[in-house]
Amino acid sequence: MHYLASIYTNLGKWKEAKELYFEVVKKRKQVLGVDNPDTLKSMHYLASAYTNLENWKEAEALYFEVVKKQKQVLGVDNPDTLTSMHYLANACASLGNWKEAEELYLEVVKKRKEVLGVDHPDTLLAMHSLTSTYTDLGSDYINLGKWKEVKELYFEVVKKWKQVLGVDNPDTLVAMHNLACTYTNLGNWKEAEELYLEVVKKRKEVLGVNNPDTLTSMHNLAEACAGLGNWKEAEELYLEVVEKRKEVLGMDNPDTLTSMHCLANACTSLGKWKEAEALYFEVVKKQKQVLGVDHPDTLTSMHNLAEACAGLGNWKEAEELYLEVVQKQKQVLGVDNPDTLLAMHNLACTYTNLGNWKEAEELYFEVVKKRKQVLGVENPDTLTSMHNLAEACAGLGNWTEAEELYFEVVKKRKEVLGMDNPDTLTSMHCLANACAGLGKWKEAEALYFEVVKKQKQVLGVDHPDTLTSMHNLAEACTGLGNWKEAEELYFEVVKKQKQVLGMDNPDTLLAMHNLACTYTNLGNWKEAEELYFEVVKKRKEVLGMDNPDTVTSMHCLANAYTNLENWKEAEELYFEVVKKRKEVLGVDNPDTLTSMHNLACIYTNLGNWKEAKELYFEVVKERKEVLGMDNPDTLTSMHYLANACTSLGNWKEAKELYLEVVKKRKQVLGVDHPDTLLTMHYLANAYTNLGKWKEAEALSIEVVKKQKEVLGVDNPDTLTSMHYLANACAGLGNWKEAEVLYFEVVKKRKQVLGMDNPDTLTSMHNLAEACTGLGNWKEAEVLYFEVVKKRKEVLGMDNPDTLLAMHNLACSYTNLGRWKEAEELYFKVVKKRKQVLGVDNPDTLASMHNLACIYTNLRNWKEAKELYFEVVEKRKEVLGMDNPDTVTSMHYLANACAGLGNWKEAEELYFKVVKKRKQVLGVDNPDTLTSMHNLACTYTNLGNWKEAEELYFEVVKKRKQVLGMDNPDTLTSIHYLANACAGLGNWKEAEELYFEVVKKRKQVLGVDHPDTLLTMHYLANAYTNLGKWKEAEVLSFEVVKKRKEVLGMDNPDTLTSMHNLAKACASLGKWKEAKELYLEVVKKQQQVLGVDHPNTRLAMYNLVLAYKGLGQKKDAKALSKTLEEIHKRAQPSTS
């Protein structure tokens, strides 16, 4: 038996091996005793079977018992004892008990050296396992400084294995690979690179280039190249590994995804943001499917995808990704985890780039606080967050707070990084910016001067960073009003950048642009005009006409024309800038709106007040939507719109606008801000022109008083941000919060944009989705119907958004059980989506799938099967075999086959679906369990009761764990398990299971529910087969009564229960009651099912028995003759 179990082991049949070893151990303990070496050997092998089945806890406990006994019986030095100790250490390591594993490995190594010698393969294997344990202890050993020990031990193992096994032996190469990993952990990238190169070369020769171990070493070699900053070599290696791993391991393998992730990292370091973004996107998509959205690796990839979006300037996408990562990492890793804090830091950086300074400030403040606690105040990352917090304060105009923070960061960076460190100089530079923001131009100038001096020494005068600092020193001179010094510095920077970077370099053109700005400040309008003209010409050549910087210089050239009072040239150029910015940046872009604002100013200077007012009005409306009501630029445009109203004599309208601007600027900028006071002044003037002298006086006094003080600024959310926040809530399943937000956005967008605006309709559509998520099907239907109607009018019938709303409206009909309406609408959507999107589009396939579901609900199995088949084939091509949507359609195709009675075909499909869902979703996923349940149903219909019973048992066990005992799906599987027991003739087990289900279904569904009555019917049937006729009679009577009330007298299930009640009566000798029941059943079944139906014939046969039981031989004989005639008709004709 032991040797048979060994054969099972060699065949990889671990379950059979485990069961046989268990029996051998039990018998050997009885016959030979627990201390017998053979008994212990069988116990050892049983533990090995547990290990291969990944039952680590059972393996650990059994190995522990074996080791204890072998020490007593064989002695601690016996090779078998040491082998069991080695395996016990392996089990500890697999359970994550690294410290226990380390102690055991140490003992085994020591003993094997004494007993077997240092060169023995088993000794070397134990040494290798010990080093692996040190590696798995990871950061703990880094903190303890024990990587050196690991390196020395690996080095010894490599040396010995080369001598004993040879350099080409796979085990030797494993040790060499791990030694290289240790070099990596020690930061010895050069040694790591050289050793990986040797291992890769050898593994290619010995194992082949496609071997997973070879690919692992190639991957790590690329990592070493990256560690050395050789990104091009790293990129090439990662690319080769990715291609190979896709071939060998498959696209979904975690190692393949890791290599793709690292390839994306290499692209990032090479500045290939677009390639990086595409790779990260693919990795994230796959990792969500394979590892789950909460897995740390998935979150890391999402974080890096956000970085790639940021690198491409797609700040909004970056923000949404960072938000999701931060939320998930807080749940999975905790708020104090360095990775969580890094994601929070980067989210704050994204807020900065979006100009959301308040959100950035709040988040940086939280990150700084946490990093101080976790990493310490002197940690470079902590200082970086403090630096960025200061930057956010500066962005909000809180220069005092910014100055204090920058001062602290500069002090710390000097201590930690040194005076000459680039980061230290950057903070000094920003401290100078803060001083400038506070009007401390002298301090700012001194700091910039010191930074320039240091950078000249460290980097050289021609270094781009040095020239940037000189550029900023020129800005400080500008702040001091030292235009001449600024001019000289800018001139020198331009001269140097032309030599170092070239005339066409964007930085050179920026310095030329700013030199032109200085000419403007010096009142040298002509020089400014000429230089701006040159910059515009160059930027058009180098960057292109549509480049934002080119358009910016055109904007400034228009400003120069304005200063020269060349209003017509200014008007023409601003008009061109506005047109370009609308094309390139969009009408909603802040820079586009600035140019539109300035063009309106030109109209003002030309005396075209009507055109000015109309354009200001447009700018105000757009800035409210894009920047929000509280944004300073929005308020500036409202102020100028009020000015235009005054010029047209519309004082009442102007007063209302000034009042609104004053109120908002007080909230946003503070009551002391110059812009607030300016508008208050104009408001006072409006009161004057309206004859409201008292108000004018009071306001003028306040303005004079407040002009002596100065404060800062804040920014709020916009409707678009509220809409996206609602999206995030919906994505997390917080439907109630999403519903409230969408409702508010819909209301506001109707007021601001109008009912027909696409954005308004999008918010209404999403509000309907939230209603759906809350199960408010009727409200969802009403909203979807309105959106469909409006989108048809505004966007047209063929627009994808219109079709999406129609699809979702059909979903609402489905949820409301209105199958026919759903069918008609899905049919239209499918037809249109095929025309507009194509038959291969995922959205088209989704609608086709749903239409097939409707066919199923309408019991049109043939049409359902044909459509599901088409969807499955297309989804395989488009999405791949492993995609959850593909597998879902296969599941439903199997349902259709079952509906048509094609059980064999259904079985094959369900089997494939179960296998795929286990791989992709996991065995505990509800969808996996549904497919397993349906596969078991198929076994039942094919008469494979044993397979059905085993599979139902597994499903029941899992559903109890995952869904709970009271879940309707769990109870359904228990019911079907009872059916399988009945099919096998195990009526006692069936009775107990049915009884349990009846009890639960009464509690959960109620006694009148069809499913409850169905199980009661089957329980009565079990009583019958167990000879419990009285119980069967009582229960059947109850079921018949209930089914008549719930399903009606003519329902086939009611008639079946009446038939069973008649059988129970007959078995109890109650032939009269049985006869009357059989007569009623036969009569009804002939009407409902037909006279030739098997159920009708069975009832007639039992009626014959009832006649005989009552002695009515004549009636029995007549009915028997009728049955014979029916039977003859049913037989197939022969020739």
Summary of the structure (lengths in Angstrom):
residues: 1135
radius of gyration: 40.2
end to end distance: 58.6
largest distance: 130.9
contacts: 3877
relative contact order: 0.02
helix: 80%
strand: 0%
